[in-house]
Amino acid sequence: MKDFHSSKISATDLKSYWQEETLNLSKAIYNDLAFAPRQKFPILQKAVEDLQETGAEAEVSGSGPTVFGAFNSVKDRNSAFERLVKLGYPKKNIYKATAG
């Protein structure tokens, strides 16, 4: 994996990297702090698992309470959105973003 810890990375370089690499997001998405809120608030663990079941790489952001998922395509993201709504997650609590 290319090291992007420099503060002088252009958006073009980053976009090119993501397009050229088949990145295993499960290695890139790791949070040292996730275990504590997941353990204390089982709903966070459930949300991560529900996102993973839709095909996302998912994790708790920071020390919670936000859970996010990364998808391979907008189509996958939209399908996951519909599935999460069917599972009972309120639409107003799901934010859909697109990188790039």
C-alpha positions in Angstrom: 0.0 0.0 0.0 1.3 3.4 -0.9 2.2 5.7 2.0 0.0 8.8 2.0 1.1 10.4 5.3 2.4 13.5 3.6 0.4 16.7 3.8 1.3 17.5 0.1 -0.7 14.8 -1.7 -2.7 16.0 -4.7 -6.2 14.8 -5.2 -5.2 13.6 -8.6 -2.5 11.3 -7.1 -4.9 9.9 -4.5 -7.6 9.3 -7.1 -5.1 7.7 -9.5 -4.0 5.4 -6.7 -7.5 4.3 -5.8 -8.3 3.6 -9.5 -5.1 1.7 -10.1 -5.0 -0.4 -7.0 -7.3 -3.1 -5.9 -7.2 -2.1 -2.3 -8.1 -4.5 0.5 -10.0 -2.0 2.6 -10.2 -4.4 5.5 -6.4 -3.8 6.0 -6.8 0.0 5.5 -9.8 0.4 7.8 -8.7 -0.2 11.3 -9.5 1.6 14.5 -7.7 1.0 17.7 -10.5 2.7 19.7 -13.4 0.7 18.2 -13.3 -2.2 20.7 -14.5 0.0 23.7 -17.6 1.5 22.2 -18.5 -1.7 20.4 -18.3 -3.6 23.7 -20.2 -0.9 25.7 -22.8 -0.3 23.1 -23.8 -3.5 21.3 -25.9 -1.5 18.8 -22.6 -0.2 17.3 -21.4 -3.8 16.8 -24.7 -4.7 15.3 -24.6 -1.7 12.9 -21.0 -2.7 11.8 -22.2 -6.3 11.2 -25.3 -5.1 9.3 -23.1 -3.0 7.0 -20.7 -5.8 6.5 -23.5 -8.1 5.5 -24.4 -5.7 2.7 -20.8 -6.1 1.3 -19.2 -3.0 2.9 -16.0 -2.8 4.7 -17.3 -1.2 7.9 -16.0 0.2 11.2 -16.7 2.5 14.1 -15.3 6.0 13.5 -13.0 7.2 16.3 -14.4 6.2 19.6 -18.0 6.2 18.3 -20.8 6.8 17.8 -20.5 6.9 14.0 -20.4 3.8 12.0 -19.3 3.9 8.3 -19.1 1.6 5.4 -17.0 1.7 2.2 -18.4 0.2 -1.0 -16.9 -0.7 -4.4 -19.5 1.2 -6.3 -22.4 3.7 -6.0 -24.7 0.8 -7.0 -23.5 -1.3 -4.0 -23.9 1.7 -1.7 -27.4 2.3 -2.8 -28.4 -1.3 -2.5 -26.9 -1.3 1.1 -28.9 1.8 1.9 -32.2 0.1 0.8 -31.3 -3.0 2.8 -30.5 -1.0 6.0 -33.8 0.9 5.7 -35.6 -2.5 5.4 -33.8 -3.6 8.6 -35.3 -0.6 10.4 -32.5 2.0 10.2 -34.1 5.4 9.8 -33.3 7.1 6.4 -32.5 10.3 8.2 -29.6 8.6 10.1 -27.9 7.2 7.0 -25.7 9.6 5.1 -24.7 8.6 1.6 -21.4 10.1 0.3 -19.4 9.5 -2.8 -15.6 9.9 -3.1 -13.9 11.2 -6.1 
